[in-house]
């Protein structure tokens, strides 16, 4: 019998996108009035990092801007939690 510890592998999940670049793209889209594109990008970032405060705030702000207050409210709640 072999003596030794079982191999332990630690995998980090690296998103296939650059999160900071995506956040900048979303913010630019928001500033240029492309709300739907901003929402899409923020949601994409959140699919990789559900707790990303910048993406949560950006998405909440975008929803707020387009009058979707009911969609924005729970996001603001997550940020404050």
C-alpha positions as CSV (number, residue, x, y, z in Angstrom):
1,X,0.0,0.0,0.0
2,X,1.2,3.5,-0.8
3,X,1.5,6.0,2.0
4,X,0.8,9.6,1.3
5,X,-1.9,12.2,1.1
6,X,-4.4,12.1,-1.7
7,X,-3.8,14.7,-4.4
8,X,-5.6,17.9,-3.6
9,X,-6.3,20.1,-6.6
10,X,-7.5,23.6,-6.2
11,X,-9.1,25.1,-9.3
12,X,-9.8,28.8,-9.6
13,X,-12.6,29.7,-12.0
14,X,-11.2,32.4,-14.2
15,X,-13.9,34.1,-16.2
16,X,-13.3,34.1,-19.9
17,X,-13.8,37.9,-19.9
18,X,-11.9,40.8,-18.4
19,X,-14.4,41.9,-15.7
20,X,-13.0,45.5,-15.4
21,X,-13.1,45.9,-19.2
22,X,-16.7,44.7,-19.3
23,X,-17.7,47.1,-16.5
24,X,-16.1,50.0,-18.4
25,X,-18.0,48.9,-21.6
26,X,-21.2,48.8,-19.7
27,X,-20.7,52.2,-18.1
28,X,-19.8,53.7,-21.5
29,X,-23.0,52.2,-23.0
30,X,-25.0,53.6,-20.1
31,X,-23.5,57.1,-20.6
32,X,-24.2,57.0,-24.3
33,X,-27.9,56.1,-23.8
34,X,-27.6,52.4,-24.7
35,X,-29.4,51.2,-21.7
36,X,-30.3,47.7,-23.0
37,X,-26.6,47.1,-23.9
38,X,-25.5,48.2,-20.5
39,X,-28.1,45.9,-18.8
40,X,-26.9,43.0,-20.9
41,X,-23.2,43.6,-20.0
42,X,-23.9,44.1,-16.3
43,X,-25.9,40.8,-16.2
44,X,-23.1,39.0,-18.0
45,X,-20.6,40.2,-15.4
46,X,-22.9,39.1,-12.6
47,X,-23.2,35.6,-14.1
48,X,-19.4,35.3,-13.4
49,X,-19.3,37.3,-10.2
50,X,-22.8,37.4,-8.6
51,X,-21.5,39.6,-5.8
52,X,-19.7,42.2,-7.9
53,X,-20.8,45.4,-6.3
54,X,-19.8,47.6,-9.3
55,X,-22.0,45.4,-11.6
56,X,-24.9,45.4,-9.1
57,X,-24.7,49.1,-8.7
58,X,-24.4,49.7,-12.5
59,X,-27.4,47.4,-13.2
60,X,-29.5,49.0,-10.5
61,X,-28.6,52.5,-11.8
62,X,-29.4,51.5,-15.3
63,X,-32.8,50.0,-14.3
64,X,-33.5,53.2,-12.3
65,X,-32.6,55.4,-15.3
66,X,-35.1,53.6,-17.6
67,X,-37.8,53.7,-15.0
68,X,-37.7,50.0,-13.9
69,X,-37.7,50.8,-10.2
70,X,-39.1,47.4,-9.2
71,X,-36.1,45.8,-10.9
72,X,-33.6,48.2,-9.3
73,X,-34.9,48.0,-5.7
74,X,-33.7,44.4,-4.9
75,X,-30.3,45.2,-6.4
76,X,-29.9,48.2,-4.2
77,X,-30.9,45.9,-1.3
78,X,-28.1,43.5,-2.2
79,X,-25.5,46.3,-2.3
80,X,-26.6,47.5,1.1
81,X,-26.6,44.1,2.7
